Amino acid sequence: MDASLIASFLKQTKVLRSPQKPLSTFGATKIEYHLVSSIEELEGKTRLREGSVVSQKPQILTPEAFKERFQGFGDEARGFSEWLSSSYRDLLRALEYNFQNRDLAARVLSEKPQAVADRINSELDGRGVKDQVVIGCPDGGWSLALMKFTLDEAARSFPVNVKDLDRRGLFDPGGKAQERRRREIEGLFAAAKSNPAAREELGGKLRDYGLFQEYEDRFLGLF
């Protein structure tokens, strides 16, 4: 997959509405989505793709199988997932997240993309819906936009998932606290790449665990 094409797709992608809740630690999470794309050959028209992404319950330290994490994301998904792996590898090594794209349906509307997005947001607000996502993206890069969104949600949810698992003793049943802490630190580094708020938590954890000096250069590199 050409890196410049992927960069162009990502530059044109914008999350216009995000779900409020993080991914569940102990069960599957279903997020309904609305992907809004302009159609190059049809001026003034919009392709609307709708469906749902199901994130399975995160698993601890299973063998990496990144290429199989996305199912139902279209023909380009494998190429996109190989490219995305370089940015999210640490996160997905700490906890294994798997995603399925379900019930995908597409239709062409005689409205401009911004008008479609505004209308959907207004309808969701009117119904009090808080856990659906609206994304503006290029028509040819819809699967990349959806895959990146799911990984960003995993990164946002990671600290919550780790705490939940740790409270139940699932990360460290044998008392290997240092190993568990390093897994948590790796996950927070991955989250901090796309979530500035995670950097503050990461810095605090590094100091609490006495690991700041060891990770100092890597931590400062985030800024």
SEBAKOL-790264 format. One record per residue: chain; x negated, y, z negated of N, C-alpha, C in turn. Coordinates in pm, whole numbers, plus 32768, in hexadecimal, padded with zeros to 4 digits. Layout:
BEGIN
A_X_Y_Z_X_Y_Z_X_Y_Z
...
// end
This chain:
BEGIN
A_7FAB_7F89_8000_8000_8000_8000_7FA8_807D_8000
A_7FC1_80D7_805E_7F6F_8150_806C_7F82_81AC_7FF5
A_7F13_81CF_7FB2_7F1A_8220_7F38_7F51_82AC_7F53
A_7F31_82E6_7FC7_7F61_836D_7FE7_7FF9_836D_7FFA
A_802E_8302_8034_80BF_82F8_8047_8104_82EC_7FC0
A_80CB_829B_7F67_8104_828B_7EE1_8101_8310_7E98
A_8090_8358_7EA2_8085_83DA_7E5F_80EE_843B_7E94
A_8107_8437_7F16_816C_848D_7F52_81F8_846B_7F1F
A_8215_83E9_7F16_8297_83BD_7EE1_82AA_83ED_7E51
A_8241_83DC_7DFF_824C_8402_7D72_825E_8499_7D63
A_821B_84E6_7DB9_8226_8577_7DB3_82B5_85A5_7DCF
A_82FB_855A_7E23_8384_857D_7E48_83EC_8544_7DE8
A_83C0_84F6_7D86_841C_84B4_7D28_842D_8507_7CAA
A_84A9_8514_7C80_84C6_8562_7C07_8536_851E_7BB8
A_851C_8504_7B38_8584_84CC_7AE2_85DD_8540_7AB4
A_865B_853C_7ADD_86B8_85A9_7AC2_870E_858F_7A46
A_870E_8514_7A1B_8757_84EF_79A1_8719_8471_7969
A_86F7_8472_78E7_86B6_83FF_78A7_8710_83C5_783B
A_8708_8344_7822_8754_8309_77B3_8719_8336_772E
A_876D_833E_76C7_873E_836F_7647_86FE_8303_75F1
A_872F_8289_75FB_86FD_821E_75A3_8684_81D9_75E1
A_8624_81AD_758E_85B3_815E_75C2_85E0_80D0_75E5
A_858A_8086_7627_85A7_7FFB_7646_85B1_7FAA_75C4
A_860E_7F4E_75C0_8623_7EFE_7548_85AC_7EA2_752E
A_858B_7E8F_74AF_851D_7E36_748A_8549_7DA5_7489
A_85C3_7D89_745D_85EC_7CFF_7444_865C_7CCF_74A0
A_866F_7D14_750E_86D4_7CEA_756F_86BC_7D2E_75F4
A_870D_7D0A_7657_8701_7D48_76DB_8741_7DD3_76D9
A_870C_7E2C_772D_8743_7EB3_773C_876E_7EC7_77CD
A_87E8_7EF4_77DF_881D_7F0D_7865_8829_7FA4_787A
A_87EB_7FD6_78E4_87F2_8064_7905_882D_8073_7991
A_889F_80B4_799C_88DC_80CF_7A1E_8898_8149_7A5D
A_8880_8141_7AE0_8838_81AE_7B22_8882_81E0_7B9D
A_8860_825C_7BC3_8893_829C_7C3C_8819_82DA_7C81
A_87F4_82A5_7CF4_8781_82D8_7D40_87B5_832B_7DB5
A_878B_83A9_7DB8_87BD_8407_7E1B_874D_8428_7E7D
A_8763_840F_7EFF_86FB_8424_7F63_8732_846D_7FDD
A_86E5_84CD_8010_8708_850B_808F_86E7_84A7_80FF
A_872D_84B5_8170_8717_845B_81E2_86DB_84AE_8253
A_8661_848E_8275_8616_84E1_82D4_865E_84F3_8358
A_8698_8487_838B_86D6_848E_840F_8767_84BF_840B
A_879D_84D5_8394_8827_8503_8386_882B_857F_832D
A_881D_85F2_8369_8816_866F_831C_8899_8688_82D1
A_888A_86B1_8252_8900_86D0_8201_8944_8658_81C5
A_890A_85E1_81D7_8946_8568_819E_88E7_852C_8136
A_8920_84DB_80DF_88D6_84A1_806E_88F1_840C_8064
A_8885_83C0_8049_8898_8333_802B_889A_8322_7F93
A_8903_82E8_7F61_8910_82D1_7ED2_8906_823C_7EB6
A_88A0_8215_7E6A_8890_818A_7E40_88B4_8181_7DAC
A_8906_811F_7D8B_892F_810D_7D01_8923_807B_7CDB
A_8907_8064_7C5D_88F7_7FDC_7C2A_88CD_7FE3_7B98
A_888C_7F7B_7B6A_885D_7F7B_7AE0_87D9_7F31_7AD5
A_8783_7F64_7A7F_8706_7F21_7A5E_8716_7EE1_79D5
A_86F6_7E61_79CC_86FC_7E1A_794C_866E_7DFE_791F
A_864A_7E35_78AA_85C8_7E1B_786D_85DA_7DAA_7808
A_8594_7D3C_781D_859D_7CCC_77C0_8555_7CED_773E
A_8578_7CA6_76D5_8537_7CB9_7653_84A0_7CAE_7663
A_8453_7D14_7635_83C1_7D0E_7645_8385_7C99_75FA
A_8325_7C56_7639_82E2_7BE3_75FE_8253_7C0B_75D6
A_821C_7BC5_7576_8198_7BE8_7540_812B_7B96_7584
A_80CC_7BDB_75C1_804F_7B9E_75EF_8060_7B1C_763C
A_80B6_7B1D_769F_80BE_7AAB_76F9_805B_7AC1_776B
A_8035_7A5B_77B6_7FD6_7A70_7824_800D_7AD7_7887
A_7FB6_7B2A_78BA_7FE0_7B95_7915_8014_7B5B_7998
A_8088_7B8E_79C0_80C1_7B65_7A40_8103_7BDF_7A7E
A_80B4_7C47_7A92_80EB_7CCA_7AB8_813D_7CC2_7B37
A_8111_7C75_7B98_8154_7C73_7C19_81E1_7C3A_7C10
A_81FD_7BF0_7BA4_8280_7BB3_7B95_82DA_7C00_7B36
A_82AE_7C75_7B0A_82FC_7CC0_7AA6_8378_7D01_7AE3
A_8376_7D19_7B65_83E5_7D5E_7BA6_842C_7D00_7C06
A_84AF_7CF0_7BF1_84FF_7C9A_7C48_8574_7CEA_7C7F
A_8588_7CE3_7D02_85F8_7D27_7D40_85DF_7DB8_7D62
A_8560_7DE0_7D70_8540_7E6C_7D8A_8520_7E87_7E1D
A_853D_7E2B_7E76_8529_7E44_7F05_84A7_7E0B_7F3A
A_8498_7E11_7FBE_8426_7DD4_8002_83A1_7E16_7FE0
A_83A3_7E95_7FBC_8327_7EDD_7FA1_82F8_7ECC_7F10
A_8346_7E87_7EBD_832A_7E84_7E2E_82A1_7E4B_7E0D
A_8276_7DE2_7E54_81F5_7DA4_7E33_8182_7E07_7E48
A_8184_7E4F_7EB7_811B_7EB1_7ED0_811B_7F20_7E6A
A_8192_7F4F_7E46_819C_7FB9_7DE2_816C_7F87_7D5A
A_8192_7F0C_7D35_816E_7ED9_7CB0_80D7_7EC7_7CA3
A_8095_7EA0_7D0F_8004_7E93_7D0A_7FC2_7F19_7CF2
A_7FF9_7F82_7D30_7FC1_8008_7D1B_7FDE_803A_7C8F
A_8056_8026_7C5F_807C_8056_7BD9_802F_8010_7B6A
A_8002_7F96_7B84_7FBF_7F49_7B1B_7F45_7F91_7AE4
A_7F00_7FDF_7B35_7E87_8023_7B07_7EA7_808C_7A9D
A_7F1F_80C5_7AA0_7F44_812C_7A3F_7F84_80F3_79C2
A_7FC2_807F_79CD_8010_804A_795D_7FDB_7FC4_7928
A_7F64_7F9C_7953_7F31_7F18_792F_7F25_7F05_7898
A_7EF0_7F6C_7851_7EDD_7F5E_77C1_7F61_7F4B_7778
A_7FC4_7F96_77A0_8047_7F89_7763_807F_7EFD_7776
A_8074_7EC9_77F0_80B2_7E49_780F_8060_7DD2_77DD
A_7FE5_7DE9_77B3_7F98_7D80_7772_7FBD_7D77_76DE
A_7FE2_7DE8_76A2_8004_7DEA_7614_808B_7DA7_75FD
A_80ED_7DCD_764D_8171_7D8D_764A_8199_7D6F_76D9
A_81D5_7CFD_76ED_8200_7CD8_7774_8290_7D05_7789
A_82A2_7D68_77E1_8327_7D97_7806_8348_7D5F_7891
A_83C2_7D30_78A2_83EE_7D00_7925_8472_7D42_7949
A_8484_7D62_79CB_84F6_7DAE_79F7_853A_7D6A_7A6E
A_85BF_7D72_7A6F_860D_7D40_7ADF_8667_7DAF_7B13
A_8669_7DC1_7B97_86C2_7E21_7BD6_873F_7DD6_7C04
A_87B3_7DFF_7BD3_882E_7DB6_7BEE_8899_7E0F_7C2E
A_88EE_7DCF_7C7C_8966_7E0D_7CB3_8948_7E8A_7D06
A_88DB_7E87_7D50_88B7_7EFA_7DA3_891D_7F0F_7E12
A_8950_7F89_7E1D_89AB_7FAD_7E89_8983_8036_7EBD
A_898C_804A_7F41_8964_80CA_7F7D_89D3_80FC_7FD9
A_89E4_8180_7FDC_8A45_81BD_8036_8A14_8246_805F
A_8A45_8276_80D1_8A1E_82F8_8105_8A90_835B_80EB
A_8A6C_83CE_80B1_8ACE_8434_8090_8AB6_84B2_80E3
A_8B21_84F8_8106_8B17_8572_8155_8B05_85EB_80FB
A_8AA0_85E4_80A6_8A7C_8651_804C_89E5_8659_8045
A_89B1_86CC_801A_8923_86D9_8006_88FB_8696_7F83
A_887D_8666_7F77_8851_861D_7F00_8869_8668_7E7D
A_884C_86EA_7E7A_885D_8734_7DFD_88EF_8738_7DD2
A_894A_8746_7E33_89D9_8749_7E14_8A06_86C2_7DDD
A_89D3_8655_7E16_89F5_85CF_7DE6_89C2_85BC_7D57
A_8946_85E1_7D3F_890B_85D2_7CBA_8957_8625_7C53
A_8978_86A0_7C77_89C3_86F8_7C1A_8A4B_86BD_7BFA
A_8A8D_8687_7C5F_8B12_864E_7C4A_8B0B_85D4_7BEE
A_8AA9_857D_7C04_8A9B_8506_7BAF_8A7C_852E_7B1F
A_8A21_858D_7B0E_8A00_85BB_7A87_8A7A_85F6_7A41
A_8AC9_8643_7A8B_8B41_867F_7A52_8BA5_8614_7A28
A_8BB6_85AE_7A7D_8C12_8541_7A5D_8BE4_84F4_79E1
A_8B62_84D9_79D7_8B2E_8491_7963_8B3C_84E3_78E4
A_8B23_8566_78EF_8B35_85BE_787B_8BC7_85BF_784E
A_8C20_85C5_78AF_8CAF_85C8_788E_8CDD_854A_7849
A_8C9F_84D9_7869_8CC3_8459_7829_8C71_843D_77AC
A_8C12_8496_778C_8BBF_8482_7716_8B5C_840F_7724
A_8B35_83F0_77A0_8AD8_8383_77BA_8A49_83B4_77A3
A_89FD_836E_774F_8977_839B_772A_8908_833E_7758
A_8929_82C9_778D_88C0_8268_77AB_88BF_823C_783C
A_88DD_8298_7897_88CB_8280_7925_8861_82E0_7959
A_8826_82BE_79C8_87B9_830F_79FF_87DD_833E_7A8C
A_87B5_83B9_7AAA_87C4_83F0_7B30_8739_8419_7B60
A_8711_83E7_7BD5_868C_8402_7C0A_8697_8433_7C99
A_8654_84A2_7CB5_8647_84D1_7D3E_85C6_8499_7D78
A_85CB_845A_7DEB_8554_8418_7E22_855D_840E_7EB9
A_84EB_83FB_7EFC_84EC_83E9_7F8E_852D_8364_7FB2
A_856E_8362_8023_85B8_82EB_804C_855D_8270_8057
A_84E5_8285_8090_848B_8213_80A3_8442_81E8_8024
A_844C_8236_7FBA_8404_8215_7F3F_845F_81FD_7EC9
A_84DB_81D4_7EE4_853C_81C2_7E77_850F_8157_7E13
A_84D7_80E9_7E45_84B0_807E_7DE9_843A_80A9_7D92
A_83DB_80F6_7DCC_836C_812A_7D7D_83A1_8186_7D0F
A_83FF_81DE_7D31_8437_823A_7CCE_8479_81ED_7C5D
A_84C3_8185_7C7F_850A_8137_7C19_84A9_80E6_7BC4
A_8442_80AC_7C03_83DF_805E_7BB8_8390_80B7_7B59
A_8366_812C_7B89_831A_8186_7B31_8370_81B5_7ABD
A_83EF_81D0_7AD8_8449_81F8_7A6C_8450_818C_7A00
A_845E_810D_7A28_8469_80A3_79C5_83E8_8096_7973
A_8375_80A9_79B4_82F8_80A1_796A_82E7_8118_790C
A_8314_818D_7935_830F_8201_78DC_836A_81EC_7863
A_83DC_81AA_7878_8435_818A_7808_83F2_8125_77AA
A_83A9_80C5_77E3_8361_8066_7790_82F7_80AE_773D
A_82B0_810C_777C_8249_8157_7733_8288_81AB_76C4
A_82FA_81E8_76E0_833F_8238_767A_8371_81E2_7607
A_839A_8167_7626_83D4_810E_75C2_836A_80C1_7574
A_82F0_80B9_75AA_828A_8061_7570_8272_8078_74DA
A_825D_80F4_74AC_8243_8107_741D_82B5_80D2_73C5
A_8332_80E6_73F3_83A6_80B4_73A7_83A6_801C_73A6
A_838D_7FDF_741A_838C_7F4D_7423_8320_7F10_73CA
A_82A8_7F4D_73CA_823B_7F1B_7378_825F_7F21_72E4
A_8298_7F92_72B8_82BC_7FA0_722B_8326_7F39_7203
A_8388_7F24_725A_83F1_7EC3_723B_83B6_7E36_722D
A_835F_7E11_728A_8321_7D8D_7287_82C5_7D7E_720E
A_827D_7DE9_71F0_821F_7DE5_717F_8269_7DD6_70FB
A_82DB_7E1A_70EE_8329_7E11_7072_8356_7D82_7057
A_836B_7D35_70C1_8395_7CAA_70B2_8320_7C4A_70AC
A_82A7_7C81_70AF_8231_7C2C_70A6_8214_7BDC_7123
A_824D_7C05_7194_823D_7BB6_720F_81B9_7BD2_7256
A_817D_7C46_723B_80FE_7C65_727A_8089_7C20_7234
A_8096_7C0C_71B3_8021_7BE7_7165_8040_7B7E_70FB
A_807A_7B0C_7121_80A0_7AA9_70BD_802A_7A6F_7072
A_7FB2_7A72_70AD_7F3C_7A37_706C_7EE8_7A9B_7020
A_7F16_7B14_7011_7ECC_7B78_6FC5_7E5C_7BBB_7012
A_7E5E_7BB3_7096_7DF4_7BF0_70E7_7E19_7C81_7104
A_7E12_7CD4_709C_7E40_7D5E_70A8_7DF1_7DAD_710F
A_7D70_7D98_7114_7D1D_7DE6_7170_7D43_7DCA_7201
A_7D5C_7D4D_7221_7D83_7D29_72A9_7E08_7D69_72CD
A_7E67_7D68_726F_7EE9_7DA5_7286_7EDB_7E3C_729A
A_7E84_7E7A_7248_7E71_7F0A_7255_7E36_7F2F_72DC
A_7DDA_7EE0_730C_7D9F_7EFE_738F_7E05_7EED_73FF
A_7E5C_7E8D_73F4_7EC7_7E7F_7457_7F22_7EF9_7456
A_7F41_7F27_73DD_7F97_7F9D_73D0_7F52_8018_740C
A_7ED1_8028_73F1_7E85_8099_7428_7E85_8095_74C0
A_7E70_801D_74FB_7E6F_8012_758D_7EF6_803A_75C7
A_7F61_8010_7585_7FE5_8035_75B5_7FFF_80CA_75AC
A_7FCF_8109_7540_7FE0_8199_7530_7F8E_81E7_7596
A_7F17_81B4_75B8_7EC9_81F4_7623_7F18_81F1_76A6
A_7F56_8180_76C3_7FA4_8175_773E_801A_81D4_773B
A_805F_81DD_76C8_80D2_8236_76BC_80A8_82C7_76C8
A_8032_82E9_7692_8005_8374_768F_7FE6_83AB_7719
A_7FD0_8354_777B_7FB3_8383_7803_8028_83D0_783E
A_80A3_83A4_781E_8118_83E5_7858_816E_842B_77F0
A_8148_841F_776F_8199_8459_7705_813F_84A7_76A5
A_8134_852B_76B7_80DC_857C_7662_80FA_856D_75CD
A_8178_8553_75A9_819C_8546_751C_8157_84CE_74DC
A_8138_8468_752E_80F7_83F1_74F9_8065_840B_74D3
A_802A_8476_7509_7F9E_8493_74EB_7F8B_84B7_7458
A_7FE9_8501_7421_7FE0_8525_7393_7FE9_84A9_733B
A_8046_844F_735D_8052_83D3_7311_7FD4_837E_731F
A_7F9D_8378_7398_7F24_832D_73B0_7EB0_8361_735B
A_7E9F_83E7_7359_7E33_8421_7308_7E43_83FF_7275
A_7EBE_8404_7243_7ED7_83E2_71B8_7EB8_8351_719A
A_7EDF_82F7_71F4_7EC4_8268_71E1_7E2E_824D_71E2
A_7DE5_828C_723E_7D55_8277_7244_7D12_82A0_71C1
A_7D3F_830D_7186_7D06_833A_7106_7D31_82DD_7094
A_7DB1_82B9_7092_7DE2_8261_7028_7D99_81DA_7027
A_7D7B_81A6_709E_7D3D_8123_70AA_7CA5_812A_70A8
A_7C6D_81A3_709C_7BDC_81B1_709A_7B9A_8192_711E
A_7BE2_81A9_718D_7BB0_8186_7211_7B95_8201_7268
A_7BA4_8279_722E_7B9C_82F0_7282_7B13_82FD_72C4
A_7AA9_82E6_727B_7A23_82F7_72B3_7A0C_8296_7328
A_7A3F_821D_731A_7A2D_81B9_7382_7A76_81E0_7404
A_7AEC_821D_73F6_7B3E_823E_7469_7B3A_82D3_748C
A_7AE2_831F_744C_7AE6_83B1_7457_7ADD_83E2_74E8
A_7A7C_83B1_7533_7A6B_83DF_75BE_7AE7_83C0_7612
A_7B1B_834B_7602_7B91_8322_764F_7C0B_8376_7628
A_7C18_8392_75A6_7C88_83E4_7576_7C7E_8472_75AC
A_7C08_84AE_75A4_7BF6_8538_75D4_7C0A_853F_766B
A_7BEE_84D1_76B0_7C01_84CD_7740_7C93_84DF_7769
A_7CEF_84C6_770D_7D7D_84D8_772B_7DA0_856B_773E
A_7D4B_85C3_7708_7D68_8652_770E_7D17_8698_777B
// end
